[in-house]
Each structure stands twice: as C-alpha cells, then as structure tokens.
Amino acid sequence: MKQLLSLIVLLSSIILSLSFKETAIAQWQMFHKDERHTGLVTEGVGNIPLNGLPSKRWEFKVAEPPESNEGTRTYRFYSNFPLVDLDGNGSAEVIITGPDLEPGRDRGKLQVLTTTSATSATYLWTPFEGNAGGDWGCSDWFDQYAAATVNCDDEPNPDIVLSAKRGVIRAISGISGAVIWEYTSNRFTEAGPMIADLDRDGVSEIIIVMGLPINTGCTPDGPALIILKSQRDTLNGQLIREIEFPNKLDSEEPAIVDLNPLGGSNSKTIVFGSWSNINLPDKSGSLYAVWFDLTIDSLQNAPARIDSILLEQIAQGTDGEVQSEEIPVFRSSPMIWNFGDGETAIFTWMGDFTNITSSRISAVGLSYNQINQEVEFTPKWTTWYIPIDTVSWPVMDWKPTVALLPRPGRDTLIVSAGGRGSSLGSQSGDYGYCTDSAIGWVGAFKPNGEIAWANRYVNEGNIRSSCAVADIDNDGRYETMVAFGCRGMFRCYDDSGNMKWEYQLGTNSSNEWTQRSICSPSIGDVDGDGSLEVIVSAFDGYVTCLGGPAASSLVTRNYPVNDKWNLVSVPLQVTTNSKDSLFPTAQSGAFAFQGTYIEHGVLENGVGYWLKFNGNQKIQMTGYEIHSDSIDVFEGWNLIGSISSPVQISSILTEPHDNIDGNMFEYNNGYRIASEIEPGKSYWVKAKHDGTIYLISTMAGNTKIKLSKK
C-alpha cells in the first residue's frame, strides 16, 4: 500500500512540478518564485521517522530577543526564509531578513547561513547592513520583508533581491554579499519582491507592491505596482514600469498566472489586492489583475490593463457578506490553482481593518475574455465562520496566505490557519503579544469551500505564519506545518488534520515571551543529504533547522539475546527490516501477538516478537536512533517494543490516561516484573481500553507527540 501511495504522490508531483522551476536540490522560494504561491514542496521528501519526531539539526542566533512581553508587540520577525543554493555546493543556503527591532538595537540585517555539516551552520559571508532609504518623517524602518533570488549580474549563481521599508530595493551578490544594484522608489514598502518572467523572453522581472503608511505624519509617494529589471542596467536603470494605485498595497507578494498561454499575445497576469481608503472611509478594497498587451509594444511600453473586483462584491450573497459598518482590506498573498474548473484565486482578507474576527477566506475564478480583452472575475465562495467541535469560530485569518494540500485519491485541499493573541478586535500591530484570551485554528477547505477538517486551540493562537506543505516523513502523503504565534508551538498535521507531532520553539531564554513564532516555515534540502529539512524561527532570536536523523547519527548497536526463546524488538530506524536481515541467526520465525500469535517476515518498530536462538549471543543492528514512539494497544494483553534508549515504566504516558492495568512483564527464561523498557527487548502490557502508549526518552528534547489514539 505504501508503495502505491508513493507512486500516486510521485505522479501528482510530476504534474504539479510543471509550475515550478526545476532545481538540482529541493529548494524553498515561496512565495517569490512559486508564481502560484502554493506553499507546496514537490521536489524531495523528508526523513523524519514515521510516527516519530523531528531532530534538531542545528540552531543559530541571528538577533537579540525582545526585552519584555510588551516588546513582543513590535518584534517584527515574520519574514519567510528562502532556501536556495547560492554557492553551487549542492545544499541550500538559508536567507534571513529582519527582524525590525526597536530603534537603537541590532536591526534589519540580511544574514545568509550555510551548513558546515548536517548538525551545524555558519555565515556564508558577513551580514549585509544597508542604509534605510528615504526619510519622510516616519519612524526608523529597516529591511524586514522576505527576500527573493534571481540572477542579477554576469555570474551564473543566483543573487538576492530584498526590500527596505523606506522604499529601497537592492540586489545583493549571492556569492560575496556585495551590492550589485540599488533602486530607490521614494515609496513605502511593506512586501517582499516577486520573481517572474512576465513577457516570456527568458529573463525574469522583479515585481513588488508599494504601500502607504497609516501614520499621517509620513509623506512618501503613494501606492504603486513596480516592475524592475533583474539584470543590472547601469545605462538605463532598473525601472521597467511604475503603475500608481489609489489605495494601500502591503503585506503581500503578488501571484502570477498565465491566462493567455496559447496565444501568448498578453503578458502573464499579476494578481494582488488592496485596502479600502480608510481615511474617507469607503469600501474600495479590491482584487486586481494587471497585464500588458504585448501585441502593441514591449513590456516597458505596452499599455497596462488593470481589471478589478471589489471585495464587497466577492462576498455578496455569502455568509461573509461585508456589513454596512465594515471597511474591507486585503493584505495577504493570493494562491492560484486550477481545481478542474479554471484558474481560481484563493486568499484571506479582513472584512474590517479594525476587527480581526471579521476576516474571510474567498475563492474567485479568473479567466481572460478574448472578445472584451479583459480579465473576468467569478466569485465562487466566501467563508467567515468555521464549524469546529459544534462551535462556529470566525476565520480570524488576516495575514497568513493559504497553501495547497494534495491528497492521493481524494480532493486536493486548501489549508490555512489563523487566530488572535488577545480579546481586542484590532491586533494589526500586536505581532507576538499573547494573553489568556488567545485562540487559534488550523484547517482545510475543499475546492467548493466546504470545511474538510479543522483543529482549534485555546490559550494559543495569533497565528501569523503561513502553512507549508511537504512529504516530510516519506510516507507517500503530504503533511501541513505551521508555527503558532502565541506559545511558539510548531505543529505538523497529516492530510486528514490529525496532529503528528509538535515542537516547542523559543526556549533559548528563561522568559516565556520568547516562546512566540510568526515566521512561516521554509522547507528544503539545506545540507545536501537528499532529504528535506524545515527551517523555523522564534522570538528568542534563533533560527532552527529540524529534520530526520542526520547521516552522522547513524549508529551500530549490539543487543544481547539468550539461548532459546526471547522477547525482542527493533529499537532503531533501519533501512532493511526483514526478520532474516535483522536477526540472521534466529532459529524460528518472528511471532507477534494480535489476540493470537501471527508470524511476520517484516518487522516494525514498536512491536514485540518472540524469536528463538541457539545459544547466548549479541545481535548487531545499524540504523538511526528512535527517541520516541507512539504504540497502538488494544484492550487486554499486548506485546510492545522499545526505542533506542531505556524508558522508565513509571514515566510512560498513555491515552486514555492511566490505561496500563497492573505491571508490565519481561521474559528472561521466565517472566518477571519489569521496571524499565530496555532497547532491543519487548514487553507484555495489559491495557484497560483501546488506546496508545507513548515511549519518550530525554533525547526527544522540545518535541511532543499528540496524546490521542491514531
């Protein structure tokens, strides 16, 4: 079955990868080169153990933490980190921007980390610190938005493009960290750059939206869509187009879709949204589609076609209809996908900019009308409340984008998350602030807008992180990963919404307020071992790399067995798990107990087996250590296995609670009461009810397995 599922995922990955640029290793360039903003990794798989936990490969301090709980309101560490092979060594570097800290502190550096081994990282080059840009009477703002990568000079390697809040766009050499070119817009910038070949000439352009500060004391130029050349042009400069818009554009990288792929007479279409004019106020918040008629002239001079639909129109007639007192705003990156009925933009937005509980998720069809020569919008659905445990929760999803979750043999889903940090409605600036009123949710929608699954959390929430999707444990299915702003838990879910594991972030400080994470996870191969790793950050100022067991952690262990019958298990994650390869000297088959004895030729972690040997001896196994396992048990007697280190029976957790009936027993030429689970052995345990037993060693660190039956 696993092989069949893997084949299905492989075939779907081949289809999906047509939307992605091919790379030698798995890299993460969302939301800056994945034109559709899927948040999905289709190249490569991870090696986190099945039913196991991620290992902390390394961590690296990139900033000082906030000095108080109040300081979390302005600790803007929310950039997504591109993972790209800058130096051509076969592993992806980690490109870090931000955080934007309080004045007078270490702020806004561009830092690039490269792995020196599977378990360590260092700087590729000295961190870049640029000047802030224009000054319009605003606060002191620095680089903080996520960077993008594209070749900008004569060297073959990719370079880094990033924005500063004061309107400066810079290209930085990926090899040396030197400035290649710099463009000053004199506009307020609250988004990272998007990379796409708009006119299909083989050279990528840089697309970025420019915002407008709410602070009336600031006086930059107004909102605009700006398109720049990626290659350095010392003669004519970098600017290709500058198109002004009436309302604030921010916190989003535009999505790109080809609505005219056959004729090719039009450019690709740039899709993004805007705020309403909150100073009037009005309801002019819109979804825009911008394209250029290339039959008339080049991208630099062709007429710009701007089509739009009001957010109010998108939600009309749905349960998310904009109310008379609301002022809708759009401030997330849209995802675009064809679910079989044409291109569809899916995005989150706020029905009212002062109230986070007014947020919505909408789907709008996009098509090009050849006769009218315009992009047409077809509202499909808008959701405001999510039914969770018989209670309808508001979406509360104002900034995270949505992601794509393919499922073999079932509907592809749309995953997202949201929440709030306090009871206040308006929380636009409270980035990491948390109170006991914090709530959050993680959920998935079907293509028609129906809820597929959802999980809610109390005293956790304020989720600003976008979801990331990948097959992180090589089980033939995709997992969804997301970080929680409040309490800093990083969680992984299977494609049915069951939590597989969680990892506590922000623990490199004794202060609770550093346990916050609003940075979207990045997924790629950062050490060149052929497996995916996950990069996350938290308010303790550290960037952390999570993955499966590092190649350097491959171990060989000897496990003693006695003459005649033994109760044994497989305490390592092994590459070959046949009975004959693991126990070549055994004189019998391997018998597991499932209400009756059943012989098995292939052995599993967590299961106990009877095996017979001729004489006392040691069995040698080579594999990766297992620091935790969740083992299903049935009411009555069960034979369970072990993990790689001893576990005191008194420390074992169960679901339901206190589910072990009496003592556990081991066998050594006769039964006796056991006090600990030893690696390589197995044990009899009687369960009061069907449930799960959790074996967790101290090596599991910050990671926890969900205490619920699988």
N, C-alpha and C positions, 0 to 999 in steps of 0.2 A: 504493500500500500504506500509506504514512504517513497519508494522508487517512482510509483505512478504519480504521486503528488508533486515530486520534484520535477518530473517530466512536464507536467502541466504548467508549473511555475516557469520552467525554462522556456516553454513555447510562448507563454504570455510575456516573458521578459524580452524575447526576441522582437515581438510586436511592439511592446512599449518602448524599447530602446531606439526605435526609429525616430523618436522625438528627442533623443539625447545625442550629444557629440560623443563619439567613441573615444575611449581613453585606454592607455596601456594598463592602468590600475584603476580600482574603484575610487572615484573622487567625489567630493561634495561641492557643488557650485549653485545649489539652490540658495537664494531664489534669483540668481543672477545670470545663469546660462541655461537653466532649465526654463525654456521660454514659456512653458505652460504652468510652471510653479506647482508641480505635483507633490513635492516633498518626498519623492519616492526614489529609492536606490534600486536599480535593476541589475547593476553590474556587481557581481560578487555576492558572497554570503558571509555571515559571521560564524564564529566557532564557540560562542557561549554555550556551555553544556546544556543539553535538553533537560528540562526540569531542574536546572541548576542555576547558578548565579554568575554574574559578570565578575571578572577580576579587575582590580585597579592596576592598570599597567604602569601609569606614572601620573604625577601631578606637578604643576608648575605655577609659581606665584607670579602674577602679572600686574597686580595692583594692590594697594592698601584697602582694607575693608572699611565700611562706614564706622564712624566713631560712636554712634548711638542708634537706638531704634528709630528715633526721629530722623536720623540721617539716611535711613533707607528710602525715604520719600524721594530723594533726589539722586540716588545712586543708580545711574542710568547704564547698567551693564547688560544691555539687551541685544547686542549685535549677534548675528549668526556668523559662524566662522567658516569661510570657505576652506576646503581641504584639497589642495592642488599640488602636483609635483612641480615645484618651481626650478629645482636644480637638476632634474633629469636623472635622479639616482634610483628611481623605481619605487619611491614611497612619497606619500603626500605630505606637504608641509601644512601647518595649522596657522591660518592668517587671522590675527586677532586685532580688532579695533575697539576703542573705548577702554574703560568706561569714562563717561563725562562726570568728573567729580566736582566737589565744591572748589571755588577759587582758592588758590594758594597751595593746592595739593598736587601730587603727581597725576597728570591728566592726559587723556586722549592720545596715547601713543599708538603707532602701528607696530605690532610685535609679531614676528614670524618664528614659530617653533619648528624644529626638525628633530626627528627621533635619532638618537645615537645608539639605541638598542631597543629591543622590544619593551624594556621597562624604564627607559629614561629619555629625556628630551632636553634640548638646549636651544639658544638663539641661532638662527641661520645667519643673521647679521645684526648689527647694532640697531635697536629700535629706532624708528623714524619719529621725529617730533617736528611738525610743521607749524608755521605761524597760523593764527586762527582765521585770517582772511579779513573781509570788510568789517567796518565798525559803524553801526547805525544807531548808537545809543542803546544797544541791547546789552544783555548780560554777556559774560565772557564764555563763549561756547567753542568747543573744540571738536576734533574728529570723534565720531562715536558710531556712525552707521556702518553696516556691514560692507565689506569691500567686494570687488569682483576681480576676475582675472581675464586678461586678453593680451595678445602680443602688441606692444606699443612702440617697439624700436626695431633695429636691424638684427637683434639677437633672436635665435629660434625659440627660446624659452618664454613661457607666459610671464606677464608683468601684472602688477597690482594697480587697480584704479579705486580710489576712495574719495568720499566727500567729507567736507567740513561744514559744520552748521552755518558758518558765515559765508557760504556760497562758493568755496574753492573746491575745484575738482582736480585731483592730482593723479598722475601716472608715476608709479614707483617701480624701479627695476626689481624684478623678482630675484635676480642673481646677486645684486650688490646693495639694494636699498636706496640707491641714488634716485633723485627726481629726474624723470625723463621729460615730462612737460607739465604745465600747470595752467588751469583756466579759471579765471575769476568771473563769477556771474553777477555779483552785486545783488544776489537774491538769497533769501533764507532757505536753507536746505535741511529737510528732515527725512531723507530717504537715501538709500544706497543706490549705486548705478546698476542698470540692467544692460546686458550684452546681447546683441542680436544682429544678424545680417539682414537689415530691413529691405534692401534693394536687390538681394541675392547676387551680389557681384563677387562674393568670396571674401570680402573684408568686413569684419564686424564693426557696428556702430555702438556707441555708448548712449544709453537713454536714461534720463533722470528727471524726476519731477521736482519742482521747486515750490516751497510752501509760502506761508505768510504768518508771521508771529502774531499771537493774540495780543501781546503787550502793545498797547497803542503808542508807547514811547519809542518803539523801533521804527526805523524809516528805510528799510530796503526797498528795492523794486518789488513788484507784485509777483503772483504765482505764474509759473510757466512750465512748459514741457521743453526740455533742451536736448538736442541730439548733437553729439560730438564725434569727431574722428578718433578712432583708436590709435592709428599710427601718427607719430609725431610729424607735424607740419609747421616747420619754422618759418615758412614763407607766408602762408595764408592763415595760420592759426588753426585752432581745433574746432571752432564752431561750424556746424552744418545748418542747424535750424534752431530757432527760438520762437516758440508759439505761446503767447500770453493767454491766461485764463482768468475768469472773473473771481474765482474763489480759491481758498486754501487747498493745496495739494500736499499731503505729507504721509509719512509712516508707511510707505508702500513702494515696492519696485513694480513697475508695470508688467503685465503679462503680454506675451506676443503670440499672435495666431495668424496663420496664412489662410485668409478667407477667399483668396483668388489664386489657388495653387496651380490650376491648369493653364489659364491664360497668362498669368504672370505679368499682366499689364499694370497691376497695382502693387504697391509695396505691401509688406506684411503689416498687419493692423496692431496698433499699440492700444492696450486696454487698461484703464485705470479709473479711479473715482475721485470725487471732490467733496469738500464740505459744502454745507449751505453757507450763506453770508450771515454769520451770527451777530453782526453789528446792526443789521436792519431791524429785526431778523427776518429771514424768509425760509422757504423750503426748496432752495435751488440745488441742494446736494444731488449729484448726478453720477451715472456710469458713462464714461466716454469711450469712444472708439475713434482713433486718429489714424489716417492712412494717406498715402500720396499717390497721385495719378502719374505713373512713370511713362505713360504714352505721350505726355506733354513735355516733360523735361526730366532732368536728373533729380535725385533726392534733394539736392541742395536748392533747387529752384522750382520743383514741381508744386502745383497747388496743394495745400494741406486740406484734406477733407475731415471735418470734425462732426461726428454724429454722436448723439447722446440720448439718454432717457433718465428722467428724474427718479430718485429713489422712492419718492412718494408714489409714482406710477407703478414701479416694480411691485410694491407691496399692496397695491389697491385690490380690495376684494378678498384679501387673505386674513388670517388671524394676526398677522403682523402689520396690519394697515397703520400708516402714520396718523397719529392723533392730531387734533387741531392745535394743541399747545406744543407739539414737538418740533424740533429743528434738526432734521437728519444730517448725519455726517458719515463719510466713507473714509476709513483710514486703515485699510489692510490690503495686502496683495491678493488679487483675484487668482483663482485657479481656473484653467480652461481645459475641458476634456469633452470628447465625443463619446457618449454612452450608447450610441446607436441611433440617435435621433437628431444628429447635427451638433455642431460646436456649442458648448454651454459654458458660461462663466459662472462660477460659484464663489461667493465671497461673504464676509461678515461686515456688518455696519451697525451704527448706532441710530436708533430712531430719534434720539435726542442727545445732544452732546453733553448735557448736564447730568444724565442719568444712565449709569452703566447697565441697569436692569432693563433698559429699553432696547437692548441690542437684538439684532436679527441675523439670520443666515438666509441668503436668497440664491436662486438659480435663474439665469437669464439666457435664453437661446440667442446665438449670434449667427447672422447669415448675410451674405452680400447680394443685394438686389441689382442685377446687371442692368435692368431697364432704367431704374431710377438712379443708379450709380450711388448707392448709399448702403451703409450697414444698418440692418434692421434688428431690432431687439424684441424678443418674445419672452415676457415674464412667465416662468414655469411654476415656481413655488417660493414661498417665504415662510420661515418658521420663527416663532418668537418664544414659545414655551416647549420644554422637553419633558415628556412624562417619565419620571424615574420613581420607582417604588410607590406607584399610585399617587405621587405628588408631582404637579407640574412646576418645573423650575424654569425661570427665564434663562435665555441663552447666555446672557452676561459675557458676551464674546466680542470685545470691541477692537482688539488689535491683532490677535493671532490669525494667521491665514488658515485655510483648510488644506487637507492633504488627501491623496488618492490611496485607497486601500484595496488592491486586487485580491480576490478570493477564488481559488481554484474551484471551478464547477458551480460557483454561486455569483450573485450580483457583486460587481465592484462597488465599494462603498466610499463615502466622503467622510473623513474623520476630522474632528476639531475638538477644542477644549475651551473652557472659559471659567470665569469666577470673579469674585471680588475679595478685597482684603479687609473691608470694614463695612459697617452698616450704612455709610454715606453713599448716596447715589453717584455723585461726581467724584471719580477717582483717577482722572486723567493723569495727574502728576504723581500719584502715590505709588511709585514703581515697586517698592518692596515692602510697603507698610502693611502690617498684619495685626489684626485684633482677634478676639474670640468670635467675632461675627463673620470671619472669613468663611466662604463656601466656594466650592468649585465642582466642575464636572468634566468628564471626558466621554465622548460619544461618537456614534457613526450614523450616517444617514444613507438611505437607499437613493438611487438616482431620481426617484419620484418625490423625494423629500420626506418619506416616512422614516421614523426612527428605527434603526436596526438594533442598536444596543447603546446603553449609557450607564455610567457609574457616577454617583455623586459623593461629595466629600464635605464634611462639616468640620469647621476649625482649620481647614486647609483651602487654598484657592488662590485668588488673584493671579490666575494663570495668564501670563503674557507670552508664553512660549508657544510657538507653532509646533505641530506634531511632525515627526519624522518617521518614515516607513521603510523597513528593510527586512529581509530574512536574516535575522541576527543570530539564529541558532541552527541554521541549515536543516530545518525540519520540513522544507518544501512549502512553507506558508510565510506570509509577511506579518511582521509584528509592528505595532504602533508604539512610539516612545515619546514622552512629553515630560517636561520639568514643571514642578509646582512652585509658583512664586512664594506663597506662604508655606512655611515649614521646610521648603527646599528638598522635597522628595522627588526623585527621578523614577518614573514608573514605565514598565513595559507591559503591553497587553497583546494577547493573541487576537486573531481576526474575528473572534466572536465576543470580544470585550472582556475576557477573563484575564485578570492580572497575573502575569507570570513571575515577576519579581519587582522589587523596589530597592533603590539605593539612596542613602541619605547623603546629601550634598551640604557643603558649607560648614564642615566640622573642624576646620583648622583654626578654630578660635573658641574661647570659652564663652563667648557671647551668643545667646540664642538668635539674635537678629542677623547673624551672618548666614543662618540656615534659610536662605532665600535664593531662588534661581528664576530669572526671567529671560534667560538666553535660550534660543531654540537649539536643540541638539544638532550636531553635524555627524554624518556617518561616512566613513571611507576607510581605505587601507593606508594608515599613517606609518606603518613600519615595514611595508613591502613583503609581508609574510603570506599574502594571498587571501587573508581574511579581513572582514570589516571590523573596525573599531568605532566607538562612539565617543565624541568629544562634547563635554558639557562644562559649564562654569557656574560659579555661585558667588555670593556676596562676601565670602571670606577672601576674595581676590585670587582664587586658584582656578586654573583650567585643569580638568581631569580627563584622562583617557581610560575608558572602560573597554574590555574585550574578553575573549576567551582566554584560556591558559596560554601564556607566552611560550614560544618554542623552547626558550631557555628553561622553562619549568617542567620539561619532560623528565620524568623520574623513573628509576628502576627500583623495585622493592621486592623483598623476599618474605613470603608468608608461610609459616610452619603448618604442616598437617601431620596427623598421627596415622599410625598403622590402622587399617580397616576403615570404618565409616567416619566421616567428618561432615559438619555443617559449615559450608563455605559460601563466599560471595565474591563479587568483583568490585574492589574498592577504588579502582582507577578508571578514568575515561580512556578506553583503549581503542586502537584503530581496527583490530580484528577481535571479534567477540565470540568466536566459535568455542565450544567446550574443548575440542581437541587442541586448539592453539593455546588456550589459556591454561589448561590442565592436561598436558600431553601424557603424563604418567598415570592418570586416573585409570582404575580398573573397572569402572562402571559408567553408566550413563549418569547425567545430571538430573536429579528429580526435585522439582519444585512442588509446593503444596498449594493447591487451589480447591480446597474442600476434599480433594483426593490427590494422590501423587501423580504428576504428569512429567514425562521425560522431555528434556529440552536439549537441542543441539546447539542453539544460540543462547547465550547468557546475557542477562540485563543487569544494569546497576540497580541496587535497591532490593533485589530479590535474593532469597536464600535457597541453597541447593544442598541435597545430600550427594556426596561423592565418596567412593571407596578407593583407598590407596594400598599399595603393597609396601609396608614399612614406613617409619617416620622419615620425613623429608621436608625440603623447603621448595615452595613454588615461586618462581621468579616471574614478575609481571612488569611491563613497561607501559607508561601512559601518563596522562595528566591528572594531577590531584583533584579530588572532588571534596569541596569544603562544606557542602550541604546537599541534602536531598529531601524530597517530599515523596512519601511512600503511601500508596493507597492500601488500606486494610479493610477487611470485611468483618462483620460481627462473628465472633468466635476466634478460633486459632489461626494464626498467620505466621509464616516463616519469612522474616525480613533480613535484608543485607546490611552492609556497612558503608561508611565513607572512608576517606583517606587518613583520618586521624581519629583517635579514641573519642567517644562521646559518653559522658556520664549519664546513666539511665535516669538519674534524678533530674537532669536538665532537659530531658526530651519534652517537646511541645506536641500537643495533639489537637485535632479538630474532629469532633467536638472536644471541648475541654475535659481533661481527666478521663480520657477514653480507654486507658490501659487498665485491664481487670487483673489485679494481682501482680505477681512478679514476672520478669522475663527470664527465660531459661536458655543456657548454652549446653553444648554437648562435648564431653571430653571423656570418652569411654564410659559414658554415663551422664545423666542430666544433673545440673546443679544451677542454683540461682545466680544470675549474672548481675554485676554491678556496673559494668560499662560495655559499650559496643566497641569491640576491637576490630581494626581493619583486617579484612580477609575472612572474617567469620560471619556466621548468621545465627539468628536467634528466634526462639518461639515467643510470640506475644499474643495474648488474648485481648481482643477488642470488645468493648461493651456494645458498640454500634459500628456501622459502616463509617469510615472516615479517613483521616490522613495522619500519618506520623511524620514529624519533621526532625531530621538529624542535622544539627548545625554546629560546626566547630568554631573555635575562636578565630580561625583564619578567614572566616566569612566577612570580617570587617563590618562595614556600614550596611551591608546588604541584608535584606529580609525577604523571606518567601511569604506570600499571602497565606494566611491561615484559613483556608477553605478547601473543601473537597473538590478535586478536579473533576 
